[in-house]
Amino acid sequence: MAPVALMSLLLVGALAQHRTEWTYSGGALDEEHWPREHPACGGKRQSPINLQRKKVQYNPSLKPLNLTGYEAQGVEFPVTNTGHSVQISLPPTMRMTAPDGTEYVALQMHFHWGSVPFGISGSEHTVDGLRYVAEIHVVHYNSKYGSYDLAKSAPDGLAVLAALVEVKEYSENTYYSDLLSHLKNVTNSGESTVLSGLHIQDMLPQNLQDYYTYQGSLTTPPCTENVQWFLLADTVPLSRAQIGKLEASLLNHQHKVMQNNYRRTQPLGGRVVEANFKYQPNPERGGGSSQQQEAPCRPIRPGPGQGDDSLSQSGQRC
């Protein structure tokens, strides 16, 4: 009887694990139903958000971020298909010091994207209602906790350095060539490979000085509300072909092409978004680093199965 009981428990456990696997769309635990298993996903300080530049508060006391170890070369980086994104594991020698002096240890870098064939851009944060083609997240934990496992539930435990991606029609970003050419080695969920030719700092925007910051959450379950966000004002350029490769090369845990792996924007509520630079609505080209230029955008349409969300599912793409 004991072996039968054990097998029954294992079967129930396996079924429960399958049922609670979260998704962006489809299945019992799609984005709309995340709070059922992960209550924090229904909280009041969720991410991502729509960033309204005219409402951002300029804070001249915010110092530039201090990134150390990001320029390291010749390092081996494990790359994994998590079933929700492609993730690059980062060495603890990569660190970020925030304006208040808090030191964060880099943990991993991953991406969110949409579906170009269906006209859907896939950044998580939007700027004045405009969704960019993709978004990069570098996840860090507060060094004072010594490990991610201890920091992940602490109120000041996490920080994410984020960057938006925009399409440059004929310009290939060679710093992404190595990663994109090896996606075929991690096609299926759970598969991993190791790359040694990545230059992480060069995969980020050129301007690492200007940023927006606010208090929010992880954008995937468990959606813990303990993340200090730093969204860089500058963008990362990728060619249309490179974006297409990112969107078409991986399978999710449902064995479907991994696309539209972004969360809809969440209410800002009473939170304040600050910036360490002044926003100028109509800057001239070639202005200083404190001027953010308008990105060229064009209308997009919702894709199949997408709802009518004016900020996240339609509007314009960049």
N, C-alpha and C positions, 0 to 999 in steps of 0.2 A: 504493500500500500504506500509505503514511503516514497519509492521511486515515482509512482503515479502522481502522488500529491506534488512532488517536486516538479515534475514535468508540467503539471497544470499551472503551478505558480510561474514557471518560466514562460509558458505560453501567454498567460494573462499579462505578465510584465512586458513581453514583446509587443503585444497588441496595444497596451497602454502607451508604450514609447512611440509606436507608429501613429497613434491617434493624436499625440500631443506635439508632433512635429509641425512647427509653424511654417506658414507660407506667406507670400505676398498676395496671392490670389488663388482661389480654388482650395478645396478641402475644408475640413471642419475648423481649422485654426488659421484662417486667412487673416489679413491685417485687421479687418473690422472686428474680429473675435479674439485678438490677442489678449485683451484684459481678462478673458475667462480663465486662462491659465497663468497669466502674468499680470496681476492687478496694477502694477506700476504703469503699464502701458496706457491706462486710463487716467493718469495723473494730470496735474495742472501745469507741470513744467517740462513738457515733452518736446522732443526734437524729431525732425527738423522744423524750421519755421520759414515763413516768408519774410525776408528782410526788406523793410521799407526804408530806403536810404534817407529820405527827408525826415524821418522820425528817429534816426540813429543819433545818439548823443555823442558829440566829440568830447573826448577826455584827454587833454594834453598831458596828463600825468602818466598815461599808459606808456610804458617803455617798449621798445621793440623786443620781440621774442629772441631769446638767445639759444640757438641750436648748436649742439656740440656732438661730434661723432657722425653727423649726417654726411660729411664729405668723404667718409672712409671708403676705400676701394679695395678690391681683392677679398672681400668678405663673402663667405658662403651664406646665401639666403634661402632657407626652405620656403617653397611655394606650394600652396595647397588649395585644392578645390574644396571649399567647405560645404558645398551644396547650396549656398546662398550667395557666394562671391568667390573671387580668387584672392587669396590672402598671402602676403609676404611676411614671414616672421622676422623680426628685427632684433639685433643684438642689444643687450642692456647698456652698451657703451654709447648708444645714441640717446641723447637727453635733450629736454627742452626746459628752459627756465622762464617762468611766467613773469609778468610785470610786477607781481607782489613778492617775487623772490622764490616762489615754490618751484622745486625741481621735480620734473616728471621724467620717468623712464619710458622710452619707446618700447612697445610690445609688438605691434603688428600694423601693417598697412593693407587696406583693401579698397575695393572700388564699387560704385553703384552706377548703373547705366540703364538705358531704355531699350528702344527698338527702332532704329532708323528707318527700316523698310515701312513701318507703320506710322512714321512721322512722330514718334514719341521720344522726347528727350528724357534723360534719367537721373539728373542731379537730384539730391534730396532737398537741399536748401534752394529756395528761389529768391531772386533779387527783383524787387518791384513787380512781382508776379511772373517773372521770366524764368523759365527752367532751362538750365544749361544741359549740354549733351551727356555729361557724366560728372561724377564727383569722387574725389580721393579723400580717404580718411586715414590719418595716422593716429592710432590709439596709444595713449600713454597712461601710466599710473603714478600716483604720488610716491616719490622715493622714500618718504618717511615710513611707509608701511612695509617696505622691504620686498613685497611680492604683489603680483596682481590679485592673487586669491584673497589676500587680506584687504587690499585697497578697493576691490570691486563693489563692496557694500558700504564703504565708509562715505560719509557725507561730502568729503573733499577728496575723494579717492581717484577720480579720473579726469583726463583732459584729452580732447581730440583736436588735432591740427587738420583743418579741412581746406581743400582747394577745388575750385570749379574747373571743368574742362570745356573748352570750346573748339569747334571745328575750324581748321585752316585748310581750305580746299585742296591746295596742291603742296602743302608743306608737311613732310613727314618728320615727326619728332624721333630722332634716332636714339634718344635715351630710353625709349620704350621698345626698341626693336628686339632686344634680347628676351624680355618678358613675353611679348606677343608671339614671337616665333616658337616659344616653348609651351604655349597653352595647350598644344596638341598632346603634351605629356601628362596633363592633368584634366583631360576631358571629362572624366566621371567624378562624381562626388566622392570625396575621401582620398583621391589620388594626390600624390605629392612628388615633387622633384626638387632639385637643388640648383640654384643659379649663383654664379660668382662674378658675373659681369655687370651687375646692377650698380648704378650710382644714384642712391636715393635722393640726395639733395638736388641733383639735376632733373629728377622726375617731378619736382615741385616747381611752382612759379619762380621766375627770376627774382621778382620783388618779394622778399620774405619779411619786409619791414612793416608794411601796412596791413591792418587786419581789423575785423569786427570781432567782438566777444560778447558772450552772454552765458547765462546758466541754463543748462538743459539736461538732456538725458541721452542714453544710448538710443539709437534709432531702430534697433532690433530687440526682440525679447532677450533679457527681462526688462528692458526699458528703464533701468534704474536712473533716478533723477539726481545724479551726483557727478555730472560732467560739466567741466568748464570748456566751452567751445571757443576756438580761435579760427575764424574763417578768413583766409587770406583774400585781400582785395584783388590781387592779380590772378590771372588764370593760366592754366596749362594748355598749350596748343597740341592737338592731335589731328592727323589727316583723316579724311572721311574713310579711307581704306583701313586705317588703324582702328577707328571706332567700330567699323563693321566687323573686324576680326575679333575684337573684344566681345561684341554682342552675339557672335555666331559660333564661338569655339567651345563653349562649356555646356555641360548638362547639369541640371540641378538634381536634388535628391529624389525628385519624381521622374527622373530620366527624360526630362523635357529640356529643350534649349533654354539656357539661363538668360532671360531677358526681363526688363522692367523690374529689376530688383531694388526698388527704392520705395521709401515710405512717403505717404502724403504729408503735406505740411500740417503742423499742429498749431492750435491757437497760442498766440504770444501771451495773452492774459495781461497781468500787470508787470511783466518782466521788462527790463530795459536793455536794449542793445547799445553797446558803446563801440566807438572806433578811436584809433589813435591817429587818425588823419581827418582832414576836413573834406566833406563831400561838396563838389561843385557841379551843379546840374548840367551845365553845358560847357565843359572844359574844351580848350583848344587842343588839337593833337600836338604831341610833343611837350605837354606840360610836365610839371614836376611830379614826383612820386606820390605826393599827397592828393593828386587829382586822379580820380577814377574815371576813365573814359567809358562812354556808353558802348556796349557790345552790339555788333550787328545781329539782329534777330529777325525771324520770320514766323508767320502764323503756323501753328501745328493743329492737328486734329486728334481727338481721342482715338486710341486703338481699340481693337476688338475686346469687349468685356470691360472697358474702362468707363468709370462713372463720369458724371458731369461736375468736376471740381475745377472751378475757374482758375485756381492757383496751381494745381498740381497735375491735372489731366489734360488741360487745353491751354489756350492762350498763345504763347510764342515760344520758339526754341532758339537757342543760341549755339 
